Every structure is written in structure tokens, then in C-alpha cells.
């Protein structure tokens, strides 16, 4: 493949153009992609129809590249603000991909990903040219309650096109299923749609009732907080978020913390934002919490004081936790305290990744200090035993040679290289990559 690409690069533009044009005449997918790149919107709809019309006897539609070609064209049309009504074609695309999933091998999940993309494009097309609400509602219900169960529709994407009448039809069907089905997939689908309907309508009380039967999870609490905020019930949003955080002993707290901080901000409670950020940082002193605290304290003009306090917390925790030490070293470097950052990384034996980040900033003024780090990185790359990592290791060797020279220890690089070759002399591809990097190998 590498040789073929090199050959193609050697061809003149005219020859390449002829080859591509000739192949595009035989390959509708390639022709569609080329027209898309060329901006020939006029022929795009015809190309989409052509690909959708291809039956099983013509190699079928159930191939990810063909599906991608159709979706790329539809997205291009929508992004360009076309006045054409592409909703029927977008819906037909969703139906064809759903049909294809019934027979195609999608162990990679590629077609499933494109199906979700197709639905999002159909929703955009419906927003631009709304179909008849009743028909759209029936289609959504058919997909949601269909036997395949491969696709979950997000009603919010179609809310504008459905309008009140379409949403009412969906609601009627959902209520019927909830009244008839005590368990099973149909009931689970109805419960999910009922929750989405409550979110769309802003019916917070119904939503809270729906969610109250679930386990007290932070993602559920976040959904309630967002709906409360959207409907102007900020006091309840603050109370609910605070209770959720008080109950939580772990997990992804950050989204709920951010939602609570934003609610405080909206109500002018800036001191509460800072108190919250300080509390969260003390609870989990990592880089994201530090940055959030810095932003809030800076806005209130209190960062000088809070910076010293936060760095003190990190300094104390670093003595007992290697991961915190790594975060501390990164933060110190960002704060311009590079010397202390380097000392922390060395004293606490931080990860190689942290040391590399600091070494790249230190190598100009202190080349001797970082030689050991780059040597460790080279050994780490060689352990992968593949061509790409060997190539990267050779590039690092080239940098290491420069570092030895800048440190006034050029002769030592030859000794190091000789040891490396003795240890890995059986790795022929590694030696080839070292030669390709124009590093002279020692004679055996």
C-alpha cells in the first residue's frame, strides 16, 4: 500500500484526474463523493436516489461505504441550506439502513452508527420541511415499538416537526401501552417515550414522578435539575442538586456540580459558586477541579489567596498519592512553577507520561536532566514490537543524540546506543528504522 501511494504521488494531475473519472463511471459511490467534494449540489439528489434504488442484485445497499456516501450527500445539502425538501429521501434512507441491518453483518457496529446519524439528519430535514404530523408520529412509533428494537428515537429531535398534534398522538399511544403492558420491551419503550414527552412539555412534576422509582443516580438527578432550571424553578433545582451531591459517594459528580454552579451564577450567588468549587476541589483535588476553582476565584478577584490554598492541598496530598502527585506536577507547570513541578515528578516517581510532558519543556535549558526520561520512553516504545513504535523510538533516539551533545556528553551517546543495539539486536525492523533516522549503528 505504501508503494502504491508513492506511485500515485508521482503521477501528474491530468493522469490522476483521468483515472478517477474513469473509476467514478463504474462506481456510483465514488461518483457521489467526488460530486460532493466538487460542490455539484444539483446532481446530488439524483445520486442519492440512484444509490437508494440499488437492489440486492446490484451489490445491495447494506455496505457502510455506500450508506456513508448517501448520508454525506444529505448532510451537505442540509448544511448548505438547500431549499429542496430532502425529508422524504432522508426517511427512505433510514428505512433502507434499518432493512439492511436485518441481513447485513454489522459486527463492527459501523452500520448501526450510520443509522443513528441518518435519524439525526432526518430530524433536521423534518425541521426544515415538516411532514404531516400524524404520519411522522406513526413512523416514529413504528420505529420505537418495532420488532428489531435496534434504534431509540429521541423525541426532542422531532418535537418541532411533530407539533402539538403529533406529540399528542405519540402520548396517546404511549398511555395505551403503559395501561396494557405490565412488563417487557414494549413497556420499557413506552416508559422512555413518556419520560421524553414530560421533558419536552416541561412537566417537571410528572418527570420527577417518573424518575422517582429509579435508583438515586447522579445522571437522573442531573436530568431533573436541568428541567427545573428550564422551567424557572431555580430554588428547587439548587435544592435537588445539593441533595444529590450530598447523597453521592462517588461517580461522575462533575456534571451535577457544573449545573449547580451555573444555577448559582444565574441567581447572582457568586460566593456560593466559589464555596462549591472549593469544596469539590478539596474532595477530589484533580486538574479539572483546580481549573474550575481558578475560574470562579479569578472572577471574584480572590485567586491569589485561593491559589496558595489549593496548591497547599495538592502538596499535602501528593505525599501520599502518586496520581495526585502527577496532577500536582502538571498544575505547577501550568502555573509557571516549572522547577518545583520537575522536583515533584522526580521525588514522587510520577508516571512516564507526566515526566515526558515536563521534559519537553525542560530540555532546552537543562538537557542533562531529561536524558533518563527519554531513554525510558525509548524502551517503552520498543516493548510494543511493531513498526510504528520502532519508527517513533528511532525519532526519539535522534532527539536523544542532540540532548547528549547539548549536555556536553556527546561521546556517551555512542556507549548508550551500543548497549541498546546489544539488547535489541535481533529486532531487525528496529535497526532498519534507526538507520532510516540517519543514526549510524555501532559496528558489531
Secondary structure, DSSP 8 states (H G I E B T S, - for coil): -HHHHHHHHHS-HHHHHHHHHHHHHH-HHHHHHHHHHHT-GGGHHHHHHHHHH--GGGT-S-SHHHHHHHHHHHHHHHHTT--S--HHHHHHHHHHHHHHHTTS--TT-HHHHHHHHHHHHHHHHHHHS---HHHHHHHHHHHHHSSS------HHHHHHHHHHHHHHHHHHHHHHHHHH-SSSHHHHHHHHHHHHHHHHHT-HHHHHHHHHTS---HHHHHHHHHHHHHTT-HHHHHHHHHHHHHH--SS--HHHHHHHHHHHHHTT-HHHHHHHHHHHHHHS-SHHHHHHHHHHHHHTT-HHHHHHHHHHHHHHHHTT-HHHHHHHHHHHHHTT-HHHHHHHHHHTT--HHHHHHHHHHHTTT-HHHHHHHHHHHHHHHHTT-SHHHHHHHHHHHHHHHHHHHHTT-HHHHHHHHHHHHHHHTT-HHHHHHHHHTT------
